[in-house]
Amino acid sequence: MKTKIIIAAIIVTCISVLPVCAFDINRTSRIPPAPRLMYPVTDNIDLSSKPVVEFRWIGYDTMWIDHYEFRLYKGYQTYADNLIMKKEIPSAESTLAIGADTFEVGQVYTWSLAQVATDGTKGDRSFSPFIIINK
């Protein structure tokens, strides 16, 4: 009976420690998840009473995230030719304000955000287009 209890205790200990050990071993090759975009994620943005567009998001697994990589594109295509802004944002932040003068009425913009791990690994990007309808 004592032997069964000891074996059961060893198995429980191994199972409870295994995920932590496996996580630490593979941490450097871990790909960060894409952040969840909160705003703007609608089609039409009215800037008539706002001096800035405040981009907001929720990040995941922040313990291993070094920073976010924010990109703003003109149009729907996320090509280098359409890139108008790129910023690194500390992992503790979840907003970025950009002045309304950056945007043109009637123009489509697409923003994207990726998490970058402490080892430099970039995660998948989240992206969302929007149109400036008034300024």
Sequence and secondary structure as in RCSB ss.txt:
>XXXX:A:sequence
MKTKIIIAAIIVTCISVLPVCAFDINRTSRIPPAPRLMYPVTDNIDLSSKPVVEFRWIGYDTMWIDHYEFRLYKG
YQTYADNLIMKKEIPSAESTLAIGADTFEVGQVYTWSLAQVATDGTKGDRSFSPFIIINK
>XXXX:A:secstr
 HHHHHHHHHHHHHHHHHHHHHHHHHGGG      EEEES SSEEE TT SEEEEEEE S GGGEEEEEEEEEES
S   GGGEEEEEEEETT  EEEEEGGG  TT EEEEEEEEEETTS B   EEEEEEEEE 
